[in-house]
Amino acid sequence: MQDTKSIPSSFFSEREPLINPPPTIWTKFNARYRFGKWILVGLGLTGIIAVMFITLGVLDIFSNNRYRNQVPLTSIGKTVYDGDSWGTATEGHFDMGGKGDGTYYDPGVGHTACGTLHTASDYVVALNEYDYGQHANPNNAPVCGACIMVTGPLGTQKATIQDKCPKVGCGRGSLDLSPAVFNKIGDPFYGRIAVSWTHC
């Protein structure tokens, strides 16, 4: 019996493949560029994301209220209803009113423009920038804490102004409502409704 110790180690090495697969476009790309593998991975992920958005667009998901309103930023978007406002707000005096779009948001994400803290279950609203006004310290805006009656398709609810709504999607006369207020005056399914409001 032959002693295996006398057999060269190359005897036990892997045999060369009988067939070498021809190079593909992927192997050529990977060999040509230093970070070819990562470039291909990035292109693949970009393609997947593009296909996903195209599919969602074809299915009309982005314009479907039922799906769009699952995002907690429903105030984003163009205003739909005619907006207007009237009255004045000065220190110790508030007699404003208005009409426009009513949307909803979560006031519990941090301090409001008035410097207060609230939750989604509080009856508070964010007033549009035009009616809120420009102030060196927005906490001291005369509209902060003002009581208003907000009316929508399903009823009227008392609330206080505690925040400021950005210009985008929140034009003159518009309000961004806490879910507690919105649920009293409209159907969250629609996300954006026509509202009117006046001082208490």
N, C-alpha and C positions, 0 to 999 in steps of 0.2 A: 504494500500500500504506500502511495507516494506521500511524503511529508508535505503538508500544506505550507509549512514555514519556508520551504524552498521554492514555492511558486511566487513569481513576481506579483506585486499588488495590482499592477495594471491588468492582470488577468481577470480580476474580480470587478474592474471598473465597468460603468454603464456602457453599453454598446452604442455606438453612434446611430442616430436615427436613420432608418433606411430611406425615408422620404422627408425632404425638407419642404415645409409648406411655403408656397410662393408669398412674397411680401404683399401686404394689403395697403390701401391708402392710409389706414390708421397706423400701421407699424412704420411706414415711410415718414408720416408726419411726426410721430413720436421720436424717430431717429434723427430727423432734421432739426427739430427745435429742442432747446435745452429743457423747457418746461412743457413739452408737447403733451404729456399725459394730463397735466393740470388744465391746460388750455382746452383739451377735448372734454374733460369733465365739466368745465365752466360752460362750454358751448352746449353740452347736453342738458345741463340744468336750465340754462336760458331757454332752450327749445321747449322743455317741459312746461316752464312757467308761461311761455308764449301760447302754447297749445291750450293750457288751462284757461287763460284769459279769453282766448278766441272762442273756446267752448262756452264759457259763461256768457259771453256777448251774444253768441248765436242763440242760446237758450233764453236771452232777454232777462237774465238775472239782475243786471244792474239797474234796470228801470222797473223792476217788480217790487212794489212796496213791501210785500210780505217778507222778502229776503233782505232788501236794503235796510229796513228798519231794525234788523237784528243788530246792526252796528250802532253803538251808543253815541254816535256823533251825527244825529239826524239834522242838526242845524246847518250842516255843511251842504251846500247846493245853492241854486238860484232861487230868489224869492219868486213866489207864484201869485200872490194876491196884492192888490193895490194897497199901498201903505200911506198913512198920514198920521199926524199927531198935532195936538194943540195944548194950550195952557202953559203954565210956567212952574218952575220949581226953584225956590230960594230957601235960604235957611229959615226953618220954622213955617214954611208955606209950600203947599203942594196941591195943585188943582189940574194936573195934566190928564190927558186922555189920548187914545189913539186907536188905530186899527192896522192890521197887516197880517203877516204870517205868524203862526204859532208852532213852534217846534219843541222838542224836549231834550234834556241832557241830564247828566248826573252831577249835581252840585257838590257831591261828596269827594271829589278828586283833590281838593285842597282849599285854601283860603279863597273866598270870593273877592271880586273887585272892591267890595265894601269892607273887606277885612274880616269877614265872619266865616264860621264853619257850619255846614249844614249837611243833611243826608237826603237821599232820594225821597224819603217819606215826608219831608218838610214842605210846607206850602210857600215856596219861594220862586221868584222868576229873575231872569236876566234881561235887563232892558237894552235895547239896541244902542249902539254908540252915539248916534245922532241925538237921541233924546236923553241919554245919560250925560252927555256933555264932556268937555275936556277940563280936567282939573289936575293941578300939580300933584295932589294926593287924592287918588280916586276914592280912598276910604272916606273922605270928607265931602263927597258929592251930596248935594241936597236931596237927591232922589233916594239915597240909601235909607232903607227902613220904611219907605212910604208904603201905605196900604192902597191896594188897587183891587178892583173887581174885574176879573177876566171872564169873558163870555166866548164860548165856542159852540159848535154844532149840537153838543149834548147838554149844555147847561152853563152855569156861572159859578165861579169859585173865588173866594177871597184869598189874596196872597200878598206878600211883601216883596218889594224890590231889594235884592241883595247882591246882584251881580251885573256884569256888562256883557252883552252878546257881541261877537265880532261882526264887522261889516259884511263879510262874505256870508251870504244866505240869511242875513238878519238886517233888513233895511229899515228905513224910518217907519216907526209905528209897530214894528215886530217885537215879539217876545220869545225868549227861550225859557221854557217852563220845566220845573222839576217834574218827574214822572207822577208824583202825587197830584199836582195841579192838572197836568195834561189828562190823566185818567178820569178826572171829574168833568171835563168839558169836551173831550173828544176821544176818538178811537185810536189807540197807539198803532193799529194796523196801517194807518195812513201816514203817520209820521209828521206831516206838515198840513196844518189846517188853517182856515181863516178865523181870526180872533179879533175881538174889540175889547177895549179896556178903559176904565175910568177910575178916578180917585174914589176912595170909600166915603 
